[in-house]
Amino acid sequence: MSTPSTSPFLVQPPFDADSVGDCIIQASEGAEFKVLRAILGMASCVFRDMFDMPPPQSDSTENTKKEDSAPLPVIPVSEDAETLQVMLQMIYPIAPPSIQSITLANKLATACAKYFIHEGKLQLYVRNILNQDKSLKDDA
């Protein structure tokens, strides 16, 4: 079983430890996002295929909230917590994410390509940042 996240990143609902979820996605620095496989699977064939695979035999990638509850699988990913949270906000049917920098937009583009998330979804959220000359200059 893994220990609770010690990452300084504050995971926001609906991805925090108290949220509903059947899986945990762990960012590169250790932040843990509780997610629903069904939502990720609908947004990404990579996640869908990943969830169709048999679970690992090791207990080292499991997390439990309570002693009597079944362990949740933990899937480590290479994305940082900020990128992962915004990508999940794009996928979930919740308020749209706020993308404030071209650096974050670039990381999101990379993550969306990696997980085969439709580029139209990304374009919808990064259009404003790409149209702002000031943000491109400030972020450089």
Secondary structure as a PSIPRED ss2 file (coil, helix, strand):
# PSIPRED VFORMAT (PSIPRED V4.0)

   1 M C   1.000  0.000  0.000
   2 S C   1.000  0.000  0.000
   3 T C   1.000  0.000  0.000
   4 P C   1.000  0.000  0.000
   5 S C   1.000  0.000  0.000
   6 T C   1.000  0.000  0.000
   7 S C   1.000  0.000  0.000
   8 P C   1.000  0.000  0.000
   9 F C   1.000  0.000  0.000
  10 L C   1.000  0.000  0.000
  11 V C   1.000  0.000  0.000
  12 Q C   1.000  0.000  0.000
  13 P C   1.000  0.000  0.000
  14 P C   1.000  0.000  0.000
  15 F C   1.000  0.000  0.000
  16 D C   1.000  0.000  0.000
  17 A C   1.000  0.000  0.000
  18 D C   1.000  0.000  0.000
  19 S C   1.000  0.000  0.000
  20 V C   1.000  0.000  0.000
  21 G C   1.000  0.000  0.000
  22 D C   1.000  0.000  0.000
  23 C E   0.000  0.000  1.000
  24 I E   0.000  0.000  1.000
  25 I E   0.000  0.000  1.000
  26 Q E   0.000  0.000  1.000
  27 A C   1.000  0.000  0.000
  28 S C   1.000  0.000  0.000
  29 E C   1.000  0.000  0.000
  30 G C   1.000  0.000  0.000
  31 A C   1.000  0.000  0.000
  32 E E   0.000  0.000  1.000
  33 F E   0.000  0.000  1.000
  34 K E   0.000  0.000  1.000
  35 V E   0.000  0.000  1.000
  36 L C   1.000  0.000  0.000
  37 R H   0.000  1.000  0.000
  38 A H   0.000  1.000  0.000
  39 I H   0.000  1.000  0.000
  40 L H   0.000  1.000  0.000
  41 G H   0.000  1.000  0.000
  42 M H   0.000  1.000  0.000
  43 A H   0.000  1.000  0.000
  44 S C   1.000  0.000  0.000
  45 C H   0.000  1.000  0.000
  46 V H   0.000  1.000  0.000
  47 F H   0.000  1.000  0.000
  48 R H   0.000  1.000  0.000
  49 D H   0.000  1.000  0.000
  50 M H   0.000  1.000  0.000
  51 F H   0.000  1.000  0.000
  52 D H   0.000  1.000  0.000
  53 M C   1.000  0.000  0.000
  54 P C   1.000  0.000  0.000
  55 P C   1.000  0.000  0.000
  56 P C   1.000  0.000  0.000
  57 Q C   1.000  0.000  0.000
  58 S C   1.000  0.000  0.000
  59 D H   0.000  1.000  0.000
  60 S H   0.000  1.000  0.000
  61 T H   0.000  1.000  0.000
  62 E E   0.000  0.000  1.000
  63 N E   0.000  0.000  1.000
  64 T C   1.000  0.000  0.000
  65 K C   1.000  0.000  0.000
  66 K C   1.000  0.000  0.000
  67 E C   1.000  0.000  0.000
  68 D C   1.000  0.000  0.000
  69 S C   1.000  0.000  0.000
  70 A C   1.000  0.000  0.000
  71 P C   1.000  0.000  0.000
  72 L E   0.000  0.000  1.000
  73 P E   0.000  0.000  1.000
  74 V E   0.000  0.000  1.000
  75 I E   0.000  0.000  1.000
  76 P E   0.000  0.000  1.000
  77 V C   1.000  0.000  0.000
  78 S C   1.000  0.000  0.000
  79 E C   1.000  0.000  0.000
  80 D C   1.000  0.000  0.000
  81 A H   0.000  1.000  0.000
  82 E H   0.000  1.000  0.000
  83 T H   0.000  1.000  0.000
  84 L H   0.000  1.000  0.000
  85 Q H   0.000  1.000  0.000
  86 V H   0.000  1.000  0.000
  87 M H   0.000  1.000  0.000
  88 L H   0.000  1.000  0.000
  89 Q H   0.000  1.000  0.000
  90 M H   0.000  1.000  0.000
  91 I H   0.000  1.000  0.000
  92 Y C   1.000  0.000  0.000
  93 P C   1.000  0.000  0.000
  94 I C   1.000  0.000  0.000
  95 A C   1.000  0.000  0.000
  96 P C   1.000  0.000  0.000
  97 P C   1.000  0.000  0.000
  98 S C   1.000  0.000  0.000
  99 I C   1.000  0.000  0.000
 100 Q C   1.000  0.000  0.000
 101 S C   1.000  0.000  0.000
 102 I H   0.000  1.000  0.000
 103 T H   0.000  1.000  0.000
 104 L H   0.000  1.000  0.000
 105 A H   0.000  1.000  0.000
 106 N H   0.000  1.000  0.000
 107 K H   0.000  1.000  0.000
 108 L H   0.000  1.000  0.000
 109 A H   0.000  1.000  0.000
 110 T H   0.000  1.000  0.000
 111 A H   0.000  1.000  0.000
 112 C H   0.000  1.000  0.000
 113 A H   0.000  1.000  0.000
 114 K H   0.000  1.000  0.000
 115 Y C   1.000  0.000  0.000
 116 F C   1.000  0.000  0.000
 117 I C   1.000  0.000  0.000
 118 H C   1.000  0.000  0.000
 119 E H   0.000  1.000  0.000
 120 G H   0.000  1.000  0.000
 121 K H   0.000  1.000  0.000
 122 L H   0.000  1.000  0.000
 123 Q H   0.000  1.000  0.000
 124 L H   0.000  1.000  0.000
 125 Y H   0.000  1.000  0.000
 126 V H   0.000  1.000  0.000
 127 R H   0.000  1.000  0.000
 128 N H   0.000  1.000  0.000
 129 I H   0.000  1.000  0.000
 130 L H   0.000  1.000  0.000
 131 N C   1.000  0.000  0.000
 132 Q C   1.000  0.000  0.000
 133 D H   0.000  1.000  0.000
 134 K H   0.000  1.000  0.000
 135 S H   0.000  1.000  0.000
 136 L H   0.000  1.000  0.000
 137 K H   0.000  1.000  0.000
 138 D H   0.000  1.000  0.000
 139 D H   0.000  1.000  0.000
 140 A C   1.000  0.000  0.000
